[in-house]
Amino acid sequence: MTHVIITGGSSGIGLALASLYAVRGARLSLIARSRDPLELAARKLVAKYGARAEDIHIETADVAREEAIDSAIGRCVEALGPCDVLVTSAGVVEPAPFEDMSSAAFRRQMETNFSGTVHAVRAVYPDMARRRTGHIVMISSGSGLIGIYGYTSYCASKFALRGFAEALRSEARCHGVGVSVSFPPDTETPQFEREIAERPREASVVMGAVRPWSAEAVARKIVKGVEGKRFEIYFGLTLFLLGRFGPAVRPLVDWWFDRAIARSRGR
């Protein structure tokens, strides 16, 4: 039976992915910072998606702390067996213009979104390589394909994930381990609701024109991509073009963004 470990598994895309894997009969380990949402998620997976309580394990840990996430994943493996699929969905976003963003906020996003993913991967990768099986799924963002006003730290962390995923893919394939990186657009999650309240007006002008996806739709596309052993998983034509033809397309997108921002400022 497949054992799927999901960081950030108590809500949003992580929980949506857990729901899909629960229907497929997988064992599920969910990791997040707070226990109450994890317990609620576990009950939902049993009541709504037919998972067995004994096939669900929950752990509280902050992915930004390497020792904490390493220990948490170790306990998941002890409870449900070796990790077959790792999904790194834990993330944080705190939008603000760079001059207004504190060093702590900048560092928090980098440590959670990028380093947190690296910590989780490091906890499972050696065993996957030894067993010559397994798949690692990193959740980047559409903001990992193009810079967005007010998202300097978030974009940096998500861009870094792509570079990490590309390099790791080359190494992992030598050991029979698969790697995927996905670039979701704005997605309807509890975190997105908080983000919208803090999003700078200039960012809303360019990002608000795109309707957000549901977490369930994003999760379905990710699972389909993993099953197809795809490395890059895109959502919609614009993100596909940015991902595949970024150097050619990005100047046009930047031009449009700059004009929209200037209009929003009355220039």
N, C-alpha and C positions, 0 to 999 in steps of 0.2 A: 504493500500500500504506500502511495506517495506521501512523503512528509514535506509540507510546505511551511516555511518559516517566513513570517511577514513582520517587518518593523513598521511601526505606524499602523498596526492592524486593528485598532479599536474604532476607527471611523474613516470616512472619506474613501479614497481609492483603495486603501489597504483593506478595509472591511468589505468593500464591493468585490475585491479579488478573492478574499476569504470565502465569501458567499458562493462564488462560482466554483471554487475548488471543493467546497463542502458538498455541493450537489454532485460532484464527480467522485465523492467518496474518499477524499484525501484526509490524511491526518493534518491537523493545523496547529501551529504554534504562533500565537499573537504576542507581539511585544510593543509596549507603549510606556509612557511615563507615569500614567495614573491608573490605579487598579480598578476603580469603579467603572469607567468606560469599558475596560477590558472584560470585566465580569458581565456587563450588559451585552457586549458584543457576543460573548460566548453563549449566553442564553438565547440570543437571537438566532445564532447559527443552528442551535439545536431545535428551537421551536419552529422556525420558519424555513430552514433549508435542509432539515433532516440529518444534520450531523449528530454523531453519537458523542455524548458528554466525555466519554473516555478517550475520544480521538481529538480532543481539544486541550491545549495547554496554554496557559497565559503566564507572562513574566513582565514585571515592571523594570524598566531600565531606561536611562538616558543614553541614546546612541552616541552622543558627543563624548561620553566617557568610555574609553576603550576597555578598561578592565570590567566595567559594569556590563557592557553589551557582550563581551566575550564570556563572562560568567553566565549571563542569562541564556545565551544560545547554547552553552554547554549543558545547562539544565534542560533545555528543550530537547536536545539530542538524547539525554539520559531518559527522558520521559517517553519520547515517541520514536526514537531511532534516528539514524543518520539523515541529514538534510538532503532532500532531492531537489528542491526548488527554494531559492532564497529570493525574496522580494524586498527591496529596500525602499519603502514608501514613506518612512518617517521624514518629516521636513518642516521647516518653519519659514515664514516670510513676514518681513516687517518693512513695508515700503516707506520711503522718505527720500527727499533729495539728499545727495551725498553730504552737503554742508550741514544738514540738519540731523544726520544720523550719527548716533554715538558710536564710539569705537567698540563698545560692548555689544551693541546691536549688530554691527557689521560682523564682528567675530562670531557671535552666536549663530548667525545664518551660515557662515562658512563651516563652522565646527559641526553643526547639525546636518546640513544638507550634503556637504562633501565628505568631511572627515568621518561623520557618522556612517555613511555608506561604506567607506573604506574599512572602518572597524568591523562592521557586520560581515563584509566579504572576507576579511582576514580570518574571522572565526570559523568559516565553513570551507573555505577554498582548499586548504591542505588536504582535508579528508576527501573532498570531491576529486581532487587530482589523484590521490592515492587509489580511490575506487574507480577512477576513470569514468565517472558519470556525474550528472548533476547539471543544474542550470541556474544562472544568476541573472536576476532581472533588476535593473536599476531604473528608478523613476526620476528622470530629469524633468524638463519642462520646455514648452515653446520658448520660454525666456532663456533657454540654454542655446538658442539658435540666433538670437538677435538681441542687442541691448535695448532696454526699455527705460525711459525716464523714471527716476525714483526707485530703481531696482538694481543699483550698482552691486550690492553684496549678493542679492539673490541670483542675479544673472551670472556673476562671477562663479558662484558655487555650482550652478547648473551647467555652465560652460565647462567647468573643470571635470564634472562627471562624464561628459562626453569624451574628453581626452583620456581619462582613466579607463573608461569602458573600451575604447578603441585599442589601447595598449594591452589591456588585460585579455581582450578577445584573442589577440595574436598569441599570447602565451597559453591561454586556457585551452585552445583548440588542440594544442600538442598533447594535452592530457585527457581529451575526450569530454571536456567541460564546456557547456554552452554559455554564452553571454548575450544579453539583450539590453538595449537602452531605449527607453520610450520618452517621447516629447509631448506630453499632454498639453492641451490648451487650457484656458480657464475652465475649472471644473466645479460643479456645485457640491461643495463640501462645507463643513462647519468652519474650517480655516478660511475658506474663500469669503464667507460672510464677514469674518473679522477683518480680512484684508481689504475688502471693498470700503469699509468705514475709514481706513487709513490711507487709501490710495490717493496720491497727488492728482489734482485736477488734470494736469498735463498728461499723466498716464491714462486717465479715464477717457480722454479724448481719443486716444489711439487704440486702447484695449477694449473700451466699452462698446465699440462698434461690432464686436464679435460675440455672438450668443454663447454662453458657457455650455459645455457638455455636461451630461449627467455622469456621476461617478460610475454608474452601472455600465453606461455605454463605453466609457474609457476602459473599464476593467475587461469588458468583452473583447475589445480590440487588442488589449495586451495579451490576454490568454490565447487568442487566435494567433498572434505573432509568435508567442513562445512555442505553441504547438507546431507552427510552421518553421521553427528554428531561425526566425529572422533576427538579425542583429539590431537593425534600427526599426523602431515602430513609430510611425507618424500618424497624425490626426488631421485630416483635411488637406486640401490642395496647397494652401498657403504654406503650412508647416512642412509639407513634403518638398515643395520647391526650395524653401529656405535650407532644408537639410541637405538636399542633393545638389542644389545649384546656388548655394549661399553667396559666393563671391560675385556671381553675375546678377543675382536678384536683389541682394542687400542694398546696394546704392539706391535703387528705385524705392524700396521700402523706407529707407532712411529719409529720402527726399519727401515722401508723403508724410512721414511722422513729423519731420521738421516743420512743414507747412501747417499741419494740423495744430501743432503746439503753438506756433507763432499766432495763428488765428485765435486760439483760446486765450492768449495773452493780449489780444487786441492790437497786434502788430501787423 
